Amino acid sequence: MTQADTDMQFDYIIVGAGSAGCVLANRLTENPRNRVLLLEAGGADRHPMIHIPAGFLRILDHPATSWRYRTSADEETGNREILFPRGKGLGGSSSINGLLYVRGFEEDFDAWAAEGNYGWDGRSMMSYFRRSESWQGPPSQTRGGTGPLIIAPLTERPDICETIVAAAEARGLPFREDMNASSDSGVAYYQQTRNGRRRWSANCAYLAPARKRPNLTVLTNVMVDRLELDGRRVIGLRFHQHGAERLARVGAEVILSAGVIGSPAILQRSGIGDPDALKAVGIEPRAPLPGVGKNMQDHYVIRTTWKLRDTLTLNERARGVRLLGEVAKYVLQGRGVLTYSAALVGIFANLMRATPDHPDTQFVIAPGSFKNGRLGELEDYPGMTCGFWRMRPESRGYVRIKGRQPDAAPEIQPGFLREAGDRGHAVEALRFARALCATEPLAHYVDQEMLPGVDVTSDKALLAYAQSNGSTVYHGVGTCRMGSGTYDVVNADLTVRDLAGLRVVDASIMPAITSTNTNATTIAIAEKAAEIIRNV
């Protein structure tokens, strides 16, 4: 490797062009005096499947678009190494996710504020959701209409989905026309980050318009090695690009937006973290912050599948002559199965009754099914999938580097199902899924339960299925936790504790996981952070 230490000087350096980094690059360069450098490990979003909504199925584990991480094996999840996709390239995970746009609940943020994180309450956070979005549905005081992120209703509501909604209503769950208008229990159709026929990632919404500004420099295919410190102040960082090591210096601050895995890994490589863990991999501790990489949370999704009859599902529409028709419909009308997201119908139910006023379980229901219950190859018969997760899991895990090399994957241990409450919830939710599919009018169309199968009936057997078949739903958060406790990493203004010139802005700062999907909240976090930084 050659050495190229010619200084690059910027006011702000943002690490990671994912959901948060794209927002920051846009908002900080609105001030023409700010010179901003944005570094991204991946490349441009040229893969065609990024832009076709249903194409996410082909890019979750593609080397050009994903870090292709795996979790470390754990007894509570069958000693499996579970695929843990994280977006790699402009737009980050917003370029490979399932397009579902679901806000966090106001109560989630009120809980953050109650822990001493002033300004992060629900009412305050809702203003940043509205600021970020351009809602394409019916006008509403709760929704934004002029933000960069285009949010659209589904292009269609298939007949079998209408039947699923009717079955949920029969079980006492009211229909909600806009799932993002409240945090009440109910059934609703999901909304998508989609502009017409195209995925609308954070790159499309925020970064692409900002790249026209002369005060923004974007470098791709960059691997950040470590931060440069002068005492307790971060003065820049070192990164590798095209075989050369480079140094970029910063006047104001470095902002880590590398995500739940990348941000703690960069801190740890820089000597910021648990001193004992750093010494164990040969890194000299520079700033003792024992919470770096700890407090990892994720939603553990468990899927059930069903063989249907007397109806048309994605399984048939996505093959043969019907697929040709769907391609034509997509090209000519911007509609059909190629505009589908990871799920179409959402159910928010209170199964455990621990919080009487709010749901504790989110269901993601799709009019299609995959072999072995895992995203990939569609089944040969009409089918549906009913997945779910506990909204506020108790289990925690960690992210920990294994060595100094920046291109080496860290150890990722989400700790799924380690807590008894999470295991008990999995069993209850599996029983609810069965009850839903046994409810008319949906029961009429159900031919057979395929997974976990009618022979799996006892609590022990249901739990064993959950442990051996569940996976991440790509909502990892918390590894640079915000707060003022011993194991917290950033302050309420997202500056890293006991250091100057360094901030973390991404999903890793969440003190606790939001009740729902996390991408919308990550974008709102970045909108708030940009305002905080501008007001310094």
TORVO-996448 format. One line per 2 residues: number of its first residue (from 0); their letters; for each residue x, y, z of C-alpha. Coordinates in Angstrom, 2 decimals. Each point is the difference from the previous one (the first is absolute). Example, Ala and Ser with C-alpha at 12.3 -4.5 7.8 and 13.67 -1.06 7.14 Angstrom:
0	AS	12.30:-4.50:7.80  1.37:3.44:-0.66
//
This chain:
0	MT	0.00:0.00:0.00  1.31:3.44:-0.86
2	QA	-0.16:2.91:2.42  -1.84:3.14:-1.10
4	DT	-0.23:2.33:2.95  -0.67:3.21:-1.90
6	DM	-2.49:1.71:2.27  -3.61:0.40:-0.97
8	QF	-1.68:2.68:2.10  -3.75:0.24:0.65
10	DY	-2.33:1.51:2.55  -1.98:-3.23:0.36
12	II	0.85:-3.58:-0.92  -2.93:-2.43:-0.14
14	VG	0.80:-3.71:0.04  -2.66:-2.05:-1.75
16	AG	-2.41:0.96:-2.79  -2.90:-1.98:1.43
18	SA	-3.34:1.34:1.16  1.46:2.36:2.61
20	GC	3.11:1.01:-1.94  -1.99:1.01:-3.08
22	VL	-2.27:2.22:2.12  2.98:1.67:1.68
24	AN	1.83:0.58:-3.27  -3.05:1.78:-1.37
26	RL	-0.89:2.07:3.03  3.54:1.07:0.94
28	TE	0.85:1.13:-3.53  -3.07:2.23:-0.12
30	NP	2.39:2.47:1.61  2.50:0.80:-2.80
32	RN	2.69:0.80:2.57  0.12:-3.60:1.21
34	RV	2.54:-2.16:-1.82  -1.19:-3.59:0.39
36	LL	1.66:-3.30:-0.86  -2.18:-3.12:-0.21
38	LE	1.77:-3.37:0.01  -1.72:-3.21:-1.10
40	AG	1.42:-3.54:0.01  -2.15:-1.14:-2.92
42	GA	-0.58:1.39:-3.45  -2.77:1.73:-1.91
44	DR	-3.50:-1.50:-0.04  0.31:-1.39:-3.53
46	HP	-1.36:-3.50:0.60  -3.38:-0.04:-1.80
48	MI	-1.71:-1.98:2.75  0.54:2.90:2.41
50	HI	-2.50:2.12:-1.88  -2.72:-2.60:-0.62
52	PA	-1.91:-0.29:3.31  -0.37:-3.78:-0.06
54	GF	3.67:-0.30:-0.98  1.08:0.14:3.66
56	LR	-0.25:-3.80:0.05  3.01:-0.18:-2.35
58	IL	2.32:2.44:1.76  -0.20:-0.76:3.73
60	DH	3.02:-2.30:-0.28  1.60:1.35:-3.19
62	PA	3.70:0.94:0.35  -0.51:3.28:-1.89
64	TS	-2.79:1.22:2.27  0.38:-1.70:3.38
66	WR	2.66:-0.52:2.66  -1.22:-3.64:0.12
68	YR	0.50:-0.25:3.75  -0.91:-3.09:2.01
70	TS	-0.74:-0.11:3.70  2.03:-2.19:2.31
72	AD	-1.69:-3.26:0.96  -2.15:-0.01:3.13
74	EE	-1.74:-2.83:1.82  -3.33:1.87:0.19
76	TG	-0.22:0.16:-3.79  1.08:-3.52:-0.86
78	NR	3.75:0.73:-0.14  -0.52:1.52:-3.45
80	EI	2.01:2.76:-1.67  -2.86:2.22:-1.16
82	LF	0.29:2.23:-3.06  0.13:3.61:1.25
84	PR	-0.32:2.29:-3.07  1.28:3.58:0.20
86	GK	-0.04:2.24:-3.04  3.33:0.78:-1.68
88	GL	-0.08:2.86:-2.50  -1.68:3.36:-0.38
90	GG	-3.25:-0.10:1.95  1.24:-2.76:2.30
92	SS	-2.73:-2.26:1.32  -2.69:2.31:-1.42
94	SI	1.13:-1.30:-3.42  -0.50:-3.69:0.82
96	NG	-2.77:-0.12:2.62  -3.59:-1.13:-0.48
98	LL	-1.24:3.61:-0.55  -2.33:-0.02:3.01
100	YV	-0.45:3.45:1.53  -1.19:-0.20:3.59
102	RG	0.62:2.73:2.55  1.05:-0.75:3.54
104	FE	-2.70:0.54:2.60  -0.13:3.22:2.01
106	ED	0.23:-2.10:3.16  3.35:-1.40:-1.17
108	FD	1.51:3.47:-0.09  -1.68:1.06:3.23
110	AW	1.83:-2.90:1.63  3.30:1.26:-1.43
112	AA	-0.69:3.47:1.40  -0.98:-1.42:3.39
114	EG	3.53:-1.41:0.29  1.40:3.52:-0.16
116	NY	0.31:0.45:-3.76  -1.50:3.48:-0.14
118	GW	-1.65:0.93:-3.30  -0.57:-3.59:-1.17
120	DG	-3.63:-0.28:1.17  -2.72:-1.21:-2.32
122	RS	-1.54:3.34:-0.79  3.37:1.47:-0.98
124	MM	0.94:-3.01:-2.13  -3.25:0.09:-1.97
126	SY	1.04:3.36:-1.43  3.10:-1.60:-1.53
128	FR	-2.03:-2.80:-1.56  -2.23:2.63:-1.61
130	RS	3.00:2.03:-1.12  1.55:-2.98:-1.74
132	ES	-2.99:-1.33:-1.90  -2.13:0.81:-3.01
134	WQ	-3.11:-2.11:0.57  -1.81:-0.94:-3.23
136	GP	-3.23:-1.12:1.66  -2.97:2.06:1.19
138	PS	1.04:3.29:1.68  0.36:-0.26:3.76
140	QT	1.19:2.27:2.80  2.14:-2.86:1.29
142	RG	1.91:-0.41:-3.28  2.58:2.07:-1.83
144	GT	-0.53:1.12:-3.56  3.19:1.74:-1.12
146	GP	2.88:-2.09:1.34  2.59:-1.76:-2.18
148	LI	-1.12:-3.55:0.87  -2.96:-1.04:-2.13
150	IA	-2.38:-2.36:1.80  -2.70:-1.69:-2.07
152	PL	-2.97:-2.27:0.67  0.04:-3.42:-1.67
154	TE	-0.75:-0.07:-3.71  -2.65:-2.68:0.55
156	RP	-1.84:-1.91:2.71  -0.30:-3.61:-1.21
158	DI	-3.20:-1.88:0.74  1.70:-2.44:2.36
160	CE	1.42:2.95:1.96  -3.48:1.47:0.35
162	TI	-1.03:-3.40:1.36  2.85:0.04:2.51
164	VA	-1.07:3.46:1.15  -3.59:-1.23:0.42
166	AA	1.19:-2.95:2.11  2.00:2.33:2.25
168	EA	-3.06:2.22:0.41  -2.02:-3.09:0.94
170	RG	2.52:-0.57:2.79  -0.69:3.48:1.38
172	LP	2.80:1.97:-1.67  -1.36:3.20:-1.59
174	FR	1.14:1.06:-3.46  2.37:2.98:-0.04
176	ED	0.21:1.85:-3.30  3.32:1.58:1.00
178	MN	2.16:-2.18:2.23  2.30:2.96:0.68
180	AS	-2.73:2.22:1.43  -0.09:-1.69:3.44
182	SD	1.45:-2.81:2.11  -3.28:-1.80:0.56
184	SG	-0.58:-3.69:-0.57  -1.55:-0.84:-3.35
186	VA	0.53:-1.24:-3.54  1.26:2.15:-2.85
188	YY	1.76:0.01:-3.34  3.69:0.78:0.02
190	QQ	1.43:3.15:-1.59  3.09:0.07:-2.16
192	TR	3.05:2.14:-0.66  -0.88:0.06:-3.69
194	NG	-0.23:2.68:-2.68  -2.22:-1.36:-2.74
196	RR	1.56:-3.25:-1.15  3.37:0.64:1.69
198	RW	1.35:-0.59:3.48  0.61:3.38:1.64
200	SA	3.08:-0.55:2.14  1.77:2.57:2.15
202	NC	2.45:0.37:-2.86  -2.78:0.94:-2.42
204	AY	-1.78:2.22:2.50  2.87:1.82:1.69
206	LA	3.43:-0.65:-1.47  -0.61:0.21:-3.75
208	PA	-1.35:3.60:0.17  2.82:1.06:2.33
210	RK	2.77:-1.30:-2.27  -0.54:2.99:-2.25
212	RP	1.40:2.25:2.74  3.68:0.93:-0.27
214	NL	0.51:-0.24:3.77  -0.72:-3.78:0.09
216	TV	2.65:-2.59:-0.87  -1.10:-3.64:-0.22
218	LT	2.57:-2.80:-0.08  -1.14:-3.60:-0.59
220	NV	1.75:-3.36:0.37  1.69:1.33:3.13
222	MV	0.88:-2.04:3.08  0.36:2.13:3.13
224	DR	2.79:-1.31:2.19  0.01:2.14:3.13
226	LE	-0.52:3.43:1.45  2.93:2.33:0.60
228	LD	0.09:1.43:3.53  1.95:2.82:1.53
230	GR	-0.49:-0.68:3.69  -3.76:-0.07:0.48
232	RV	-0.83:1.77:-3.29  -0.66:-1.76:-3.31
234	IG	1.89:1.90:-2.70  -0.68:-2.26:-2.98
236	LR	0.11:-3.58:-1.18  2.01:-2.42:-2.10
238	FH	-1.57:-1.98:-2.82  1.00:-2.31:-2.83
240	QH	-1.02:0.56:-3.62  1.34:-1.75:-3.10
242	GA	2.94:-1.46:1.89  1.12:3.27:1.59
244	ER	-0.32:1.23:3.55  -1.24:3.56:0.30
246	LA	-0.46:2.49:2.81  -2.93:2.39:0.18
248	RV	0.08:2.78:2.59  -3.07:1.63:1.47
250	GA	-0.60:3.50:1.33  -3.32:-0.53:1.78
252	EV	-0.75:-3.69:0.47  -0.05:-3.52:-1.32
254	IL	-3.48:-1.55:-0.09  -0.25:-3.79:0.05
256	SA	-3.05:-1.17:-1.93  1.32:-3.47:-0.78
258	GV	-2.89:-1.76:1.70  -0.55:-2.47:2.80
260	IG	3.02:-2.07:-1.07  2.33:2.52:-1.62
262	SP	-0.12:2.83:2.54  1.02:-2.04:3.09
264	AI	2.61:-1.85:-2.08  1.67:3.26:-1.06
266	LQ	-0.05:1.25:3.58  1.56:-3.22:1.24
268	RS	2.73:0.04:-2.69  0.76:3.56:1.12
270	GI	0.55:-1.07:3.61  -3.40:1.22:1.19
272	GD	-1.87:-2.66:1.94  0.40:-2.58:2.73
274	PD	3.71:0.09:0.93  0.24:-3.71:0.77
276	AL	-1.67:-1.00:-3.27  2.25:2.35:-1.97
278	KA	3.17:-1.31:1.59  -1.12:-3.55:-0.79
280	VG	0.24:0.78:-3.73  3.19:2.02:0.24
282	IE	-1.45:3.52:-0.02  1.20:2.65:2.39
284	PR	-2.95:1.57:1.86  -0.26:3.74:-0.64
286	AP	-3.39:0.72:1.56  -1.66:-2.43:2.43
288	LP	-3.66:-0.37:-1.00  -1.08:-3.51:1.06
290	GV	-3.41:0.28:-1.69  1.33:0.18:-3.56
292	GK	-1.44:-2.97:-1.89  -2.26:-1.11:2.86
294	NM	-3.82:0.33:0.31  -0.62:-1.41:-3.48
296	QD	-3.68:-0.62:-0.71  -1.87:-1.29:-3.01
298	HY	-3.44:-1.31:-0.86  0.07:-3.77:-0.42
300	VI	-2.48:-0.92:-2.72  -1.69:-3.40:-0.03
302	RT	-1.93:-1.00:-3.11  -2.88:-2.39:-0.54
304	TW	-1.10:-1.06:-3.47  -3.29:-1.28:-1.36
306	KL	-1.14:-1.75:-3.15  -3.12:1.70:-1.39
308	RD	-2.75:-0.95:-2.43  -2.54:1.79:-2.21
310	TL	2.11:3.16:-0.22  2.91:1.52:-1.91
312	TL	3.21:0.82:1.89  3.46:1.34:-0.71
314	NE	1.23:-3.57:-0.49  -1.94:-0.38:-3.27
316	RA	0.22:3.62:-1.14  3.80:0.00:0.14
318	RG	0.63:-2.84:-2.44  -0.75:-1.05:-3.58
320	VR	-2.39:1.93:-2.22  -1.46:1.88:2.96
322	LL	3.45:1.43:0.80  0.25:1.42:-3.52
324	GE	-3.29:1.74:0.63  1.26:1.35:3.30
326	VA	3.14:1.36:-1.69  -2.17:1.79:-2.57
328	KY	-2.23:1.37:2.75  3.07:1.30:1.86
330	VL	1.54:1.64:-3.05  -3.20:1.52:-1.36
332	QG	-1.92:0.81:3.19  2.46:-0.19:2.91
334	RG	-2.22:-2.56:1.70  -0.16:-3.71:0.81
336	VL	2.17:-2.49:1.86  3.29:1.68:-0.94
338	TY	-1.08:2.94:2.19  -0.57:-2.27:2.99
340	SA	1.90:0.49:3.24  0.98:-2.62:2.57
342	AL	-3.58:-0.08:1.31  -3.32:1.57:-0.96
344	VG	-2.17:-0.45:3.09  1.04:0.98:3.50
346	IF	-1.65:-0.99:3.27  0.81:1.67:3.32
348	AN	-1.34:-2.16:2.82  0.31:-0.14:3.77
350	LM	0.60:-3.66:0.82  1.81:0.03:3.33
352	RA	-2.04:2.85:1.59  3.02:1.37:1.83
354	TP	-0.83:3.49:-1.31  -3.81:0.17:-0.13
356	DH	-0.24:3.06:-2.27  2.51:-0.90:-2.69
358	PD	0.75:-2.92:-2.33  3.00:-2.20:0.70
360	TQ	0.13:-2.04:-3.20  0.43:1.03:-3.63
362	FV	-1.02:-2.32:-2.81  1.29:0.20:-3.57
364	IA	-2.29:-1.88:-2.37  0.68:-0.62:-3.68
366	PG	-2.15:-1.67:-2.68  2.80:-2.40:-0.88
368	SF	2.24:-2.61:1.60  3.60:-1.15:-0.30
370	KN	1.51:-3.43:0.18  1.13:-0.90:3.53
372	GR	-1.66:3.20:1.21  3.05:2.15:-0.86
374	LG	0.18:2.81:-2.52  1.16:-1.31:-3.35
376	EL	-1.72:-2.53:-2.26  -3.80:0.12:-0.20
378	ED	-2.07:-3.09:0.65  -1.65:-1.80:-2.95
380	YP	-3.51:0.26:1.44  -2.19:2.96:1.09
382	GM	1.21:1.18:3.39  0.23:2.70:2.63
384	TC	2.51:0.89:2.70  -0.80:1.31:3.45
386	GF	3.09:1.26:1.80  0.19:1.78:3.34
388	WR	2.30:1.39:2.66  -0.20:1.26:3.55
390	MR	0.00:3.78:-0.27  2.00:0.68:3.14
392	PE	2.27:-3.02:0.57  1.85:-0.40:3.27
394	SR	3.03:-1.82:-1.37  3.28:1.82:-0.63
396	GY	3.20:-0.85:-1.84  3.22:1.64:-1.14
398	VR	2.35:0.87:-2.87  3.72:-0.56:0.57
400	IK	2.94:0.26:-2.39  2.28:-3.03:-0.32
402	GR	3.12:1.91:-0.99  1.46:3.20:-1.44
404	QP	-0.78:-0.59:-3.68  -2.79:2.32:-1.23
406	DA	-1.27:-2.47:-2.60  -0.43:-2.85:2.51
408	AP	-3.57:-0.67:1.09  -0.54:0.49:3.74
410	EI	-1.72:-2.50:2.25  -3.73:0.71:-0.13
412	QP	-2.12:-1.53:2.75  -3.55:1.39:0.20
414	GF	-0.90:-2.27:2.92  -3.34:-1.00:-1.51
416	LR	-2.42:-1.78:2.38  2.42:0.02:2.92
418	EA	-2.66:1.44:2.30  -2.90:-2.18:1.13
420	GD	-2.56:2.70:-0.87  1.09:-0.04:-3.63
422	RG	-0.25:-3.78:-0.17  -3.49:0.01:1.55
424	HA	-1.12:2.67:-2.45  1.16:-2.07:-2.99
426	VE	-2.32:-2.83:1.04  -3.00:2.28:0.54
428	AL	0.50:1.71:-3.37  0.22:-3.32:-1.82
430	RF	-3.33:-0.97:1.52  -1.52:3.34:-1.05
432	AR	1.15:-0.55:-3.59  -1.79:-3.33:-0.01
434	AL	-3.13:1.54:1.48  -0.01:2.72:-2.66
436	CA	0.23:-2.52:-2.81  -2.84:-2.01:1.56
438	TE	-2.26:3.08:-0.02  -2.50:0.64:-2.78
440	PL	0.08:1.22:-2.65  3.71:-0.93:-0.19
442	AH	-0.60:-3.56:1.21  -1.89:-0.73:-3.22
444	YV	3.19:0.50:-2.03  2.38:-1.89:2.29
446	DQ	0.80:-3.43:-1.35  2.84:-1.02:2.32
448	EM	2.45:1.38:2.52  3.46:-0.66:-1.41
450	LP	2.23:1.55:2.69  0.34:-0.80:2.80
452	GV	-2.51:-2.75:-0.89  -3.11:-1.35:1.68
454	DV	1.99:-2.57:2.00  1.84:2.77:1.86
456	TS	-2.42:0.64:2.85  1.64:0.11:3.44
458	DK	1.64:3.11:1.44  3.33:-1.83:-0.07
460	AL	-0.35:-0.93:-3.68  -1.14:3.49:-1.00
462	LA	2.95:1.55:1.81  2.37:-2.44:-1.68
464	YA	-1.38:1.08:-3.38  0.47:3.67:0.89
466	QS	3.58:-0.65:1.10  0.98:-1.95:-3.11
468	NG	-1.83:2.06:-2.65  -0.04:3.65:1.07
470	ST	2.38:2.66:-1.26  0.82:3.67:0.10
472	VY	-2.44:2.42:-1.58  2.88:2.47:-0.53
474	HG	-0.86:2.35:2.89  3.28:-0.05:1.91
476	VG	0.45:2.97:2.37  1.54:1.14:3.27
478	TC	3.75:-0.70:-0.17  0.96:3.66:0.69
480	RM	-2.79:0.64:2.46  -1.13:3.54:0.84
482	GS	-0.19:0.91:3.67  1.99:0.90:3.09
484	GT	0.50:-3.40:1.60  3.20:-2.01:0.37
486	YD	-0.59:-1.97:-3.19  -1.30:2.89:-2.11
488	VV	2.17:1.27:-2.85  -1.47:3.27:-1.26
490	NA	-1.62:2.98:1.71  -3.44:1.35:-0.87
492	DL	1.62:2.19:-2.69  1.59:-3.19:-1.42
494	TV	3.55:1.10:0.81  2.17:-2.87:1.20
496	RD	0.51:0.20:3.74  3.30:1.43:1.28
498	LA	1.21:0.78:-3.55  -0.10:3.14:-2.15
500	GL	-0.56:0.20:-3.73  -1.89:-3.29:-0.27
502	RV	-3.66:-0.88:-0.35  -1.97:-3.16:-0.83
504	VD	-3.18:0.36:-2.04  -1.72:-3.22:-1.04
506	AS	-2.13:-2.84:1.41  2.78:-0.98:2.39
508	IM	-0.85:2.92:2.32  -3.49:-1.26:0.84
510	PA	-0.23:-0.66:3.76  -2.62:-2.67:-0.73
512	IT	-1.39:-1.34:-3.23  -3.11:1.67:-1.36
514	ST	-3.18:-2.05:0.01  -0.06:-0.17:-3.80
516	NT	2.29:0.02:-3.03  3.05:2.18:0.57
518	NA	0.86:1.70:-3.30  -2.53:2.82:0.30
520	TT	1.27:0.72:3.51  3.63:-0.01:-1.14
522	IA	-0.81:2.69:-2.56  -1.85:2.04:2.63
524	IA	3.00:-0.34:2.35  2.25:1.40:-2.72
526	EK	-2.39:2.90:-0.66  0.13:0.88:3.69
528	AA	3.76:-0.40:0.14  0.47:2.34:-2.96
530	EI	-2.02:2.63:1.83  2.06:-0.49:3.17
532	IR	3.26:0.38:-1.94  -1.20:3.09:-1.86
534	NV	-0.88:1.64:3.32  3.41:-0.59:1.59
//
